[in-house]
Amino acid sequence: MSDAAPAFSASDTEEVTCCLCDDVGERLYQIPPYGVRRCARCTLVFISPRLHEEALSRLYDQVDYFEGGVYGKRSRWSPAMVLQRVWTSGRLDRIARARSDGRSGRPASGQRLLEFGSGYGLFLDAARARGYQVQGVELSRPAAEKSTKKGIDVYCGQLVDAPLIGPFDVICGWDTLEHVPDPLAVLGRIRELIADDGTVAMSTPYFSSLPSRLLGERWWTLKPAEHIWHYTPHTLRLLTARAGFTVTDVIRSPISPANLTRLDSLVVLLRPVRYGPERT
């Protein structure tokens, strides 16, 4: 994120509760105007007070929101951009491997892939090159416009509001689930859109990582203005199960191409739970 981020005050915030338990949570850190809380029931960590919807829109609509962060200066050979390509390739490989069993194995050509939180469309561009039919959803208007200029169909807004028609074979969200106001609603929408034999792949920082435990409120990924939910492998399994998914793969190794150099990131693959006929 750019260093020129807008300043926010208590008037830009709202109180929330745990999306799983409706618990107000116990305070872990106070970083005015934000609070970091942990649900006393399920242990999910969340930000409350947090920025309300209008303030979040102001944050993400900065023209340079992505510059200097995950995209660096966007030089092809900057370290940030090289890592982006390594992660993208590693994640597409991992998805292909998950979909290569006898039940669902087929070439990517013709498969539909949706990315929510698609940024500048770099992942979608790479997936399109592998034969996927791609669509994206992105809250940042400047970022969505950059993707559209590449000929990628991107809806600007929240996934839960996007006029999408499923099923999709693959749905991805890279470092996005920690940003959304209601992750359970987002996962519920994904469950509606994913094919019965589909694959969901996501990455997110995790609160039980070594950097988080060592650094506490100084953890560089805490970012309470934008990272409003903080998961652990345990709470992510609880959340995704509530939405009708099973976790099939968890990657946290910083030497895996899908997660290279990242000490506090989880990459997870999910499959939808198949419900049998209702019993009478």
N, C-alpha and C positions, 0 to 999 in steps of 0.2 A: 504494500500500500504506500502511496505517496506520503512524504513527510508533511505535505500541505493539507492534511486532513482537517475538516472543520471542527471547531471546538463545540462541545456539548455540555449542557448543564442539567440539573435535576428536572427542569421543565420539559426536557426532551425524553424523559424516561417513563417507564411504567413498571408496576409490580406484577410478577407472574408467579405461577406455581409449577411444580413438576408435571410434565405432560403425561406421565404414567400414573402417578398417585395423587395428584392434586394437593401435594404437600408443600407448605411454604418453605421448607428446608431450613437447615441450620447454617448459620453464617460461617464461612471459612475465611474469606478475605473481604475487606472493604477498600475499594479503589474508586473514590468519588468521581462521578456520580453513580458508580456501579457497585453492586454487591455480588460476591461469588458464594453460592449456596449449594449444599448437598442435601438431597432428599433423605429424610430419616428412615424411610421405608425401603426404597430400592437402591439408594446411593447414587442416583444420577445427579451429576453436578450441572448447575445452570446459573445464568446471570439474572439477578433480580435485586434492585431495579435494573432494567435494560432499556436500550433505545426503543422508542415506539416506532410504528411503521413509517410515519412520515420522515422521522429523523434517519432511519435506515436508508430510505430512498435517497436522501441528500448525500449520505455517505457513499453509496454505491454509484451514484450518478456523476461523481467527480470524473472528469475526462481522463485524469491520470491515475485512477484508483489502482490499476494493475501495474503501472510503471514502477520500476525500482524494486519490485517484490518478486513474485514468481516468474515474471517475464523479464526481469532485469531491464536493460536498456533496449531489449528486443534485437540486439545484434545476434546474428545466427550463431556466432561462436562464443557468445558470452557464456560464462559458467551456468547461469540460470537457464538459458535456452538449451544448452547441451543436456542438462539434467531433464528438462521438459521432454526432450526427444527420447531419452533413455527410459523415463517413466512411461511415456506413451507406448513405446514399443513393447516394454515389459508387461504392461497391463493388457494390451491387445493380445499378446502371446498367451497370457494367463487365461484370458477369456476364451480364446480359441481352444486351449487345452481343456477347459471345463466343458466345452460344448462338443468335444470330439469323441464322446463315448457312442456306443451303438445306438442309443436312444435318440440322441439329438445331433449326431455328427453330420455336418454338411458344410460345404464351403461358405465363406462369408458373403459371396456374391448373392445379392437379392435379399439378404437378411436386413431387417430394420433395426437401427440403433438410435436410441435417444440419449442425449446427455443433458442433465439438468445442472445449471451453473456452468454453462459452456464457455464463459470468458470470451476470448478472442477467436474461438473456434479452432484452436490448434489440434486438439484431440479429434474433433469431428473431421477435420481435414485429413488427418492420418488414417482415420477409420474409413473414410470415403475412398482413399487410395487403396485400401485393402478389399474394396468391393461392397462395403455396407451402404445401404440407403440411410442417410443420416438426417436427423433433426435435432434442434437444440432449444433449451429454455434458459434465458439469462436475465437477471434482474437489472443489471447495469445497462442503461440505454446506449452509451458510447461503445461498450463492448459488443452488444448485440448488432449495432450498426456495422462494426468492422467485420463480423461474421457474414452478415448479409452481403457485403461487398465481395465476398469470396464465393457467392452463389450458394450459401448454406441457409437453409430454412430455419430461422431462429425466432421464437416468440419472446418478446420482452415482457417479463413479469414473473410471477410466482408459478411454480409447477401446478399447484392446485387450481389455478385460474386458467391455465393454458387449454385452448380448444383442440386437444389432441385426440386422435382416433387410434386405438390399439387394434390388434396386439403388436407389441414390439418384441423382437427376439432378444435384444440386449438393452438394458437401461443402466447408465453410468452416472455417477456423481462424484467428482474428485474434489475433496476438501470443500464440500458444500453443505453437508448435513448439519454441521455445527453452526451454520449461518441462518437456517430457516426458522421462522417464528414458531412453527408447529411441526416438528419432525414426524410425529405419529400421523398427522394428516398427509404429509408428503409421502410417507411410506405406504399409506393406504391408497393414495392415488397411483403410486407405482404398481401396487398389487392389482389395481384395476386394469392397468395398461400393459402389463407384462404377459407374454404368452405362457401357456401352461408348462412348457418345457424351456422357458426363458431363463436368462442369467442376469442377475443384478450385481453390479460391481461398484464399490465405493471406497473412498479413502477419507480418513478423518484424523486429526490429532487425538491422542488419548491421555486422559488425566492421570492414569497410573504408570505412565512412562517414567523412566529414570530422570530425565531432565525436569519433568514436572515435580517429582517428589523431592529432588535436590534443591530446586530453585524456589518452590512455593510461589508466592505472588510475583516473583521476578521472572518466572518462566516466560520465555520469549513468545510462546505460542498462546498464552492466556488471552490476550487481546480482547478484553471484555466488551469493547464497542461493537465488535463484529462476530466474535466467536461466543455465541450465546448459549450453547450446549456443549458440555465436555463429557465424552464417553470413556468407558473402559471396555475391555472385551466382554465383561459380564453385563454391563448395562446395555451395550449394543445388541447383545443376544436377546435380552429381555425386550428391548424396543422392537427389534425386527420380528421376533416371535409374535408379539402382540398384533403386528400388521399382517401376519400370515406368511412369514419367511423362515427358512432354516439357513443358518450359516454353514457353508460348505468348505470355506477356505479362509484362513487368517494369516496375513503376511505382516510381520513387523520387523524382520531382519533388515538392517541398513545395507546389506550387501546384495539383496535381491534386486534385480533390475527394476521391478515394479515399485520399489521403495528406496532406491539407492541413496545413501548418505543420510537418510531420515531416521533420527533417533527417537522421535516421539510421534510417529505416524503408523496407523493401522491401515492396511488394505484388506478389504473383506469381499468375498463373493457369496452371494445368496441364491437360493432357488425358492420358488413359491411352493408352499405346502399344498398338496393336492387333497382336497376334502372329498371324502366319500359321500354316497347318497345319504340323505337325511333318514334317520331311523324313526319309525313310527311306533 
